Amino acid sequence: MQLSTPEPWDRPVSQEARQQSKITAARRAIDVALQTRFLWISREKREAIFSCEDLDHLQHLLIRILTVDTVDELFPEPG
């Protein structure tokens, strides 16, 4: 009798891995939404998105993309 190895989807996934997958998906969704809505985004703003680890903040940005008139409104200057 030959034992089969479990398929990748049969293996248990840690909460941390699930959270990271959600963060990655949110970053990709934001990137697509920004490119679709504004056609271009600066390297600095793109890096701010792709370095963000806060899923709630990323989800907030994704929703805000639908309501802002410019990319700069998503990233207000500190002050």
C-alpha angles and dihedrals in degrees: 000000000000120000114221123219114241118258115246091256090054093061120093114254122215122236088242091055091048091049091049090050090053091049091050091049091049091050091051092047091051092049092051092045092050093048091047096046102035103017093217138043128183121253091243093055092045090051090050089056096044093047094050114109096179108103093192091054092047091051089049090052091050091054092044091054087070093057108035124091096211138025088240089066088064091054108037116193113257115252 
